[in-house]
């Protein structure tokens, strides 16, 4: 197939959908440093994780097996929305007048509106197998909360979602969807947990953060025997589940005889970036390709570009495992940007290690240029993207314009991880000219929070 004859949209036959998740730990030259128990500060064991995670997920978290079979029941649920389409962005290419060929994998057409359902379904499934009655979780912008609410009702589980307060107020219809699927949605920080009460005592007007919401959800799970905690990003098993994206994408690009020179994803905790990148990263780790991988974060929460590679807690109340990762400090409080899913202080340990070892690049972008890119994309590709996903679009446009300057015909692939149809308040603020890029005091806040990192012998 000639390059100028590639269709606008590639649909993978359902029979070709991958049957296995890919575990990048099997191919990494050096694995990340082990998790540490937050109480003893010793290397964590499966028994340490048992009070909050399903046994099947713990097994996946610690596995170094290259391919892990997707359970039949999970695969059947995936078929409700998968395979997803791979698009050639012809109209965007024309608008940019670039020789680059731009592709995007669209994960926003499923009932949750984002890629998050890829991990929510197996997490609910494994908790059902363990006989749990309820799951607790956090959510930033609401995509993960929506996804786990849907997945929980698939398997007859109750669901409690601690939603970061600034997003709870900005995105009311996310709450409506979660309520429709039977979830309880609580603005975080709340008075329902001790860690929430402690935060409110110090900061009554707190906007909340993912670190705080995680603390509340973990505390909830620990105090109830019938409840486990579920996490929408960061951990190894979440990245594993999301590789269904990249596994499909590799097959789709093979169908059109293409291979990406640059792969881009937005980066909050690392799930969607990992999902599209890791199946292609395997080729780079094995010395077969020289593809560039770019993780794009919010300038208001720049853990890769300005953070420190160190052991830190995954939550504000210091209840989660201590993880070697790029971090801004576990009590760093980002400004209330509209990309709520990117307001996390740390990053995936796998992604952090790959970045530290030079396999991944990082970029930080401001929210006005992000929405500039989002609107340009929407006008040309007829999809209104989520603010988080628009960080990837913004960087893809920058790379395409570099190709225009150099004349290089590079293949650019990015993950359009979700739609923005419940983020219209953010678009209203942008169109009214009310968005700001200035982040007052971020340097001082960063110095303070990094000074609170745990001391590890």
C-alpha positions as CSV (number, residue, x, y, z in Angstrom):
1,X,0.0,0.0,0.0
2,X,1.4,3.4,-1.0
3,X,1.8,6.0,1.7
4,X,-0.6,8.4,0.0
5,X,-3.2,5.6,-0.3
6,X,-3.4,4.8,3.5
7,X,-7.0,5.1,4.7
8,X,-8.1,7.7,7.2
9,X,-8.9,5.0,9.7
10,X,-7.5,1.5,10.2
11,X,-9.8,-1.0,11.9
12,X,-8.2,-4.1,13.2
13,X,-10.4,-7.2,12.7
14,X,-11.8,-8.4,16.0
15,X,-10.3,-11.8,15.4
16,X,-6.8,-10.1,15.3
17,X,-7.2,-8.5,18.7
18,X,-4.2,-9.4,20.9
19,X,-4.8,-12.2,23.5
20,X,-1.8,-11.2,25.7
21,X,-0.6,-8.2,27.6
22,X,3.1,-7.3,27.2
23,X,5.3,-7.0,30.3
24,X,8.2,-4.7,29.5
25,X,10.1,-5.9,32.6
26,X,11.1,-9.0,30.6
27,X,13.2,-6.8,28.3
28,X,14.5,-4.0,30.4
29,X,18.3,-4.0,30.8
30,X,18.0,-3.2,34.4
31,X,14.8,-3.3,36.5
32,X,13.7,-0.5,38.8
33,X,14.8,-0.5,42.4
34,X,12.3,-2.6,44.5
35,X,9.3,-1.1,46.3
36,X,9.8,-0.5,50.0
37,X,7.3,-1.1,52.8
38,X,6.2,2.3,54.1
39,X,6.4,1.2,57.7
40,X,9.6,-0.9,57.8
41,X,11.3,0.6,54.8
42,X,12.4,-2.9,53.8
43,X,11.8,-4.5,50.4
44,X,8.1,-5.2,49.9
45,X,6.6,-8.6,49.6
46,X,3.4,-10.0,48.1
47,X,2.1,-10.4,51.7
48,X,2.7,-6.7,52.3
49,X,0.5,-5.8,49.3
50,X,-2.3,-8.3,50.2
51,X,-4.3,-6.0,52.4
52,X,-5.2,-3.6,49.6
53,X,-4.7,-5.5,46.2
54,X,-6.3,-8.5,44.6
55,X,-4.0,-11.6,44.5
56,X,-4.0,-11.8,40.7
57,X,-2.9,-8.1,40.4
58,X,-0.1,-8.6,43.0
59,X,1.2,-11.5,40.9
60,X,1.2,-9.3,37.8
61,X,2.8,-6.5,39.7
62,X,5.8,-8.6,40.6
63,X,6.0,-10.7,37.4
64,X,8.9,-10.5,34.9
65,X,7.2,-12.9,32.4
66,X,7.1,-11.3,28.9
67,X,3.6,-12.1,27.9
68,X,0.6,-12.6,30.3
69,X,-2.6,-14.1,28.9
70,X,-5.7,-11.9,29.1
71,X,-8.5,-13.9,30.9
72,X,-11.3,-15.0,28.6
73,X,-13.9,-13.0,30.6
74,X,-11.8,-9.8,30.4
75,X,-11.3,-10.3,26.7
76,X,-15.0,-10.6,26.2
77,X,-15.6,-7.3,28.0
78,X,-12.8,-5.7,26.0
79,X,-14.8,-6.6,22.8
80,X,-17.4,-4.1,23.9
81,X,-15.1,-1.3,22.8
82,X,-12.0,-2.9,21.2
83,X,-10.1,-3.0,18.9
84,X,-9.9,0.7,18.7
85,X,-9.1,2.6,15.5
86,X,-5.8,4.0,14.2
87,X,-6.3,7.3,12.3
88,X,-4.1,9.0,9.8
89,X,-4.4,12.7,10.5
90,X,-4.5,13.9,6.9
91,X,-6.3,17.1,7.7
92,X,-4.0,18.1,10.5
93,X,-1.0,17.3,8.3
94,X,-2.4,19.6,5.6
95,X,-3.1,22.4,8.1
96,X,0.5,22.2,9.3
97,X,1.9,21.9,5.8
98,X,4.2,19.2,7.1
99,X,5.8,16.2,5.3
100,X,5.4,14.2,8.5
101,X,2.9,11.4,8.5
102,X,0.8,11.7,11.7
103,X,-1.1,8.9,13.2
104,X,-3.2,8.7,16.4
105,X,-4.7,5.8,18.3
106,X,-8.1,6.8,19.5
107,X,-9.1,5.5,22.9
108,X,-12.0,7.9,23.6
109,X,-14.9,6.1,22.0
110,X,-15.7,3.6,24.7
111,X,-18.3,4.2,27.4
112,X,-15.8,5.7,29.9
113,X,-14.5,8.1,27.3
114,X,-10.8,7.2,27.7
115,X,-8.2,4.4,27.8
116,X,-8.8,3.8,31.5
117,X,-11.3,1.0,30.9
118,X,-8.4,-1.2,29.7
119,X,-7.2,-1.6,33.3
120,X,-10.5,-1.1,35.1
121,X,-12.0,-4.3,33.7
122,X,-9.2,-6.6,34.7
123,X,-8.9,-4.9,38.1
124,X,-12.6,-5.4,38.8
125,X,-12.4,-9.0,37.5
126,X,-9.5,-10.0,39.8
127,X,-11.2,-8.4,42.8
128,X,-14.4,-10.4,42.0
129,X,-12.3,-13.6,41.9
130,X,-11.0,-12.8,45.4
131,X,-14.5,-12.5,46.7
132,X,-14.4,-8.8,47.4
133,X,-17.6,-6.8,47.7
134,X,-16.4,-3.3,47.1
135,X,-13.4,-1.3,45.7
136,X,-12.2,2.1,46.7
137,X,-10.2,4.4,44.4
138,X,-9.1,7.9,43.5
139,X,-9.8,9.9,40.4
140,X,-8.3,13.2,39.1
141,X,-10.3,14.4,36.1
142,X,-12.8,11.6,36.5
143,X,-11.9,9.3,33.6
144,X,-10.5,6.6,36.0
145,X,-13.4,6.9,38.3
146,X,-15.8,6.6,35.4
147,X,-14.0,3.5,34.1
148,X,-13.8,1.7,37.4
149,X,-17.5,2.5,38.1
150,X,-18.5,0.8,34.8
151,X,-16.2,-2.2,35.4
152,X,-17.4,-2.6,39.0
153,X,-21.0,-3.0,37.9
154,X,-19.9,-5.6,35.3
155,X,-18.7,-7.8,38.2
156,X,-21.3,-6.9,40.9
157,X,-18.9,-4.8,43.0
158,X,-19.7,-1.6,45.0
159,X,-17.4,1.3,44.2
160,X,-16.3,4.3,46.2
161,X,-14.5,7.1,44.3
162,X,-12.5,9.9,46.0
163,X,-12.5,12.6,43.4
164,X,-9.9,15.4,43.6
165,X,-12.0,18.4,44.8
166,X,-11.0,20.9,42.1
167,X,-12.1,18.4,39.4
168,X,-15.2,17.4,41.4
169,X,-16.2,21.1,41.1
170,X,-15.1,21.7,37.5
171,X,-16.5,18.4,36.0
172,X,-19.9,17.8,37.4
173,X,-21.0,15.4,34.6
174,X,-18.2,13.0,35.4
175,X,-20.0,12.6,38.8
176,X,-23.3,12.0,37.0
177,X,-21.9,9.1,35.0
178,X,-20.3,7.5,38.0
179,X,-23.5,7.9,39.9
180,X,-25.4,6.3,37.0
181,X,-23.2,3.2,37.3
182,X,-23.9,3.0,41.1
183,X,-20.6,4.5,42.5
184,X,-20.4,6.8,45.5
185,X,-18.3,9.9,44.6
186,X,-16.7,11.9,47.4
187,X,-14.8,15.2,47.0
188,X,-11.2,14.8,48.3
189,X,-10.0,15.8,50.8
190,X,-13.0,14.7,52.8
191,X,-14.0,14.4,56.4
192,X,-14.7,10.6,55.9
193,X,-11.0,9.5,56.5
194,X,-8.4,10.5,59.0
195,X,-5.9,11.6,56.4
196,X,-8.6,13.8,54.8
197,X,-9.5,15.4,58.1
198,X,-5.8,16.0,58.8
199,X,-5.3,17.8,55.4
200,X,-8.5,19.9,56.0
201,X,-7.3,20.9,59.5
202,X,-4.1,22.3,57.9
203,X,-5.5,23.5,54.6
204,X,-9.3,24.1,54.9
205,X,-9.5,25.4,51.3
206,X,-7.4,22.6,49.7
207,X,-8.1,22.0,46.1
208,X,-7.0,18.4,46.6
209,X,-4.5,16.3,44.6
210,X,-4.2,12.8,43.4
211,X,-1.8,12.1,46.2
212,X,-4.4,13.1,48.8
213,X,-7.2,11.1,47.1
214,X,-5.0,8.0,46.9
215,X,-4.4,8.3,50.7
216,X,-8.1,8.4,51.4
217,X,-8.9,5.5,49.1
218,X,-6.1,3.3,50.6
219,X,-7.2,4.1,54.1
220,X,-10.7,3.2,53.2
221,X,-9.6,-0.2,51.8
222,X,-7.3,-1.0,54.8
223,X,-10.1,-0.4,57.3
224,X,-12.7,-2.6,55.5
225,X,-12.1,-6.4,55.0
226,X,-14.5,-6.6,52.1
227,X,-12.8,-3.8,50.2
228,X,-9.7,-3.6,48.0
229,X,-8.0,-0.6,46.5
230,X,-7.7,0.0,42.8
231,X,-5.3,2.3,41.0
232,X,-5.7,3.9,37.6
233,X,-2.1,4.5,36.8
234,X,1.6,4.4,38.0
235,X,1.9,0.7,39.1
236,X,3.3,-2.1,36.9
237,X,0.1,-4.1,36.5
238,X,-1.8,-1.0,35.3
239,X,0.9,-0.3,32.6
240,X,0.7,-4.0,31.7
241,X,-3.1,-3.9,31.1
242,X,-2.7,-0.7,29.0
243,X,-0.3,-2.4,26.5
244,X,-3.4,-3.7,24.7
245,X,-3.2,-0.3,23.0
246,X,0.3,-0.7,21.6
247,X,-0.1,-4.3,20.8
248,X,-3.1,-3.5,18.6
249,X,-1.3,-0.5,17.1
250,X,1.7,-2.6,16.1
251,X,-0.6,-4.9,14.1
252,X,-2.4,-1.9,12.5
253,X,0.8,-0.3,11.4
254,X,2.1,-3.5,10.0
255,X,-1.1,-3.7,7.9
256,X,-0.1,-0.3,6.2
257,X,3.7,-1.0,6.2
258,X,4.5,1.8,8.6
259,X,6.6,2.1,11.7
260,X,6.8,5.1,14.0
261,X,9.9,7.3,14.2
262,X,8.4,9.2,17.2
263,X,5.9,8.0,19.7
264,X,4.2,10.5,22.0
265,X,1.8,10.3,25.0
266,X,0.7,12.6,27.7
267,X,2.1,11.7,31.2
268,X,0.4,11.9,34.5
269,X,1.1,8.6,36.2
270,X,2.3,6.9,33.1
271,X,-0.5,4.6,32.1
272,X,-1.5,5.7,28.6
273,X,2.1,6.6,27.6
274,X,3.1,3.1,28.7
275,X,0.2,1.6,26.9
276,X,1.0,2.8,23.5
277,X,4.8,2.9,23.9
278,X,5.9,-0.3,25.6
279,X,5.2,-2.8,22.8
280,X,7.2,-0.6,20.5
281,X,9.8,0.0,23.2
282,X,10.5,-3.7,23.2
283,X,12.0,-3.4,19.7
284,X,14.2,-0.5,20.9
285,X,15.4,-2.4,23.9
286,X,16.3,-5.4,21.7
287,X,18.3,-3.1,19.4
288,X,16.0,-3.3,16.4
289,X,14.9,0.4,16.1
290,X,15.8,3.9,17.1
291,X,12.3,5.3,17.7
292,X,12.1,8.3,19.9
293,X,9.6,8.2,22.8
294,X,8.4,11.5,24.3
295,X,6.4,11.7,27.5
296,X,4.6,15.0,27.7
297,X,3.7,16.5,31.1
298,X,2.0,19.6,32.4
299,X,4.4,22.5,33.1
300,X,2.4,22.9,36.4
301,X,3.3,19.4,37.5
302,X,6.8,18.7,35.9
303,X,8.1,15.6,37.6
304,X,10.3,14.3,34.8
305,X,11.6,17.7,33.6
306,X,12.1,19.3,37.1
307,X,11.6,16.5,39.6
308,X,14.1,14.3,41.4
309,X,14.8,10.6,40.8
310,X,14.4,9.3,44.4
311,X,12.5,7.0,46.7
312,X,9.2,8.6,47.6
313,X,5.7,7.8,48.8
314,X,3.0,7.4,46.2
315,X,0.5,9.4,48.3
316,X,0.4,12.4,50.6
317,X,-0.4,10.5,53.8
318,X,2.6,8.1,53.3
319,X,0.4,4.9,53.3
320,X,1.5,3.5,50.0
321,X,4.7,1.7,49.1
322,X,7.8,3.8,48.8
323,X,8.8,3.8,45.1
324,X,11.9,4.8,43.2
325,X,10.5,7.3,40.7
326,X,10.7,10.8,39.4
327,X,8.9,12.9,42.0
328,X,8.1,16.5,43.0
329,X,7.6,15.3,46.6
330,X,4.6,13.5,48.0
331,X,3.0,16.6,49.4
332,X,3.6,18.8,46.4
333,X,0.4,20.7,45.6
334,X,0.0,21.5,41.9
335,X,-2.1,24.4,40.7
336,X,-5.6,23.7,39.6
337,X,-5.0,23.2,35.9
338,X,-7.8,21.7,33.8
339,X,-5.8,18.6,32.9
340,X,-6.7,17.0,36.3
341,X,-5.4,13.6,35.3
342,X,-1.8,15.0,35.1
343,X,-1.8,16.6,38.6
344,X,0.2,13.7,40.2
345,X,3.4,14.4,42.0
346,X,5.2,11.2,41.0
347,X,5.5,8.8,38.0
348,X,5.5,5.1,37.1
349,X,8.6,3.3,38.4
350,X,9.0,1.6,35.0
351,X,8.7,4.8,33.1
352,X,10.9,6.6,35.5
353,X,13.6,4.0,35.1
354,X,13.4,4.1,31.3
355,X,13.6,7.9,31.4
356,X,16.5,7.8,33.8
357,X,18.3,5.3,31.5
358,X,17.8,7.5,28.4
359,X,15.2,5.5,26.5
360,X,12.5,8.1,26.9
361,X,12.5,11.9,26.5
362,X,10.3,14.3,28.3
363,X,8.6,17.6,27.5
364,X,6.6,20.0,29.6
365,X,3.9,22.3,28.1
366,X,1.7,25.1,29.3
367,X,-2.1,24.8,29.3
368,X,-2.8,27.7,26.8
369,X,-0.6,26.1,24.2
370,X,-2.2,22.8,25.0
371,X,-5.7,24.2,24.3
372,X,-4.4,26.0,21.2
373,X,-3.4,22.5,19.9
374,X,-6.6,21.0,21.1
375,X,-8.8,23.4,19.1
376,X,-6.6,23.1,16.0
377,X,-6.9,19.3,16.2
378,X,-10.7,19.5,16.8
379,X,-11.2,21.7,13.8
380,X,-9.2,19.4,11.5
381,X,-9.9,15.9,12.8
382,X,-13.5,16.4,14.2
383,X,-12.7,15.0,17.6
384,X,-12.7,17.2,20.7
385,X,-9.8,15.9,22.7
386,X,-9.4,15.7,26.5
387,X,-7.1,18.3,28.1
388,X,-4.8,15.5,29.1
389,X,-4.6,14.0,25.6
390,X,-4.1,17.4,24.2
391,X,-0.6,17.6,25.8
392,X,0.3,14.8,23.4
393,X,-1.3,16.6,20.5
394,X,0.7,19.7,21.3
395,X,4.0,17.9,21.2
396,X,3.0,16.0,18.1
397,X,2.4,19.4,16.3
398,X,5.8,20.7,17.5
399,X,7.5,17.6,16.1
400,X,5.6,17.8,12.8
401,X,6.6,21.5,12.4
402,X,10.3,20.5,13.0
403,X,9.8,18.1,10.1
404,X,8.5,21.0,8.0
405,X,11.6,23.0,8.7
406,X,14.0,20.1,8.0
407,X,12.0,18.5,5.2
408,X,12.1,15.1,6.9
409,X,9.2,12.7,6.3
410,X,9.0,11.2,9.8
411,X,6.2,9.0,11.0
412,X,4.7,10.4,14.2
413,X,2.3,8.4,16.4
414,X,0.5,9.6,19.5
415,X,-2.1,8.3,21.8
416,X,-5.4,10.2,21.8
417,X,-6.2,8.8,25.2
418,X,-9.6,10.3,25.7
419,X,-12.3,12.7,24.5
420,X,-13.1,16.1,26.0
421,X,-16.9,16.1,25.8
422,X,-17.1,16.4,29.6
423,X,-14.4,19.0,29.8
424,X,-16.4,21.8,28.2
425,X,-15.9,24.1,31.2
426,X,-12.2,24.0,30.4
427,X,-12.9,24.9,26.8
428,X,-15.2,27.7,27.8
429,X,-12.5,29.1,30.0
430,X,-10.0,28.9,27.1
431,X,-12.3,30.4,24.6
432,X,-13.1,33.3,27.0
433,X,-9.4,34.0,27.4
434,X,-9.4,33.1,31.1
435,X,-6.6,30.4,31.1
436,X,-3.3,31.4,32.6
437,X,0.2,29.8,32.3
438,X,1.8,31.6,35.2
439,X,2.5,29.2,38.0
440,X,3.3,31.4,41.0
441,X,5.6,30.0,43.6
442,X,6.2,26.6,42.0
443,X,10.0,26.9,42.6
444,X,9.5,27.6,46.3
445,X,6.9,24.8,46.6
446,X,9.1,22.4,44.8
447,X,12.1,23.1,47.1
448,X,9.9,22.6,50.2
449,X,8.3,19.4,49.0
450,X,11.5,17.8,47.8
451,X,12.9,18.5,51.3
452,X,10.3,16.1,52.7
453,X,11.4,13.0,50.8
454,X,11.8,9.9,53.0
455,X,15.3,9.1,54.3
456,X,16.3,5.6,53.0
457,X,19.4,3.9,54.2
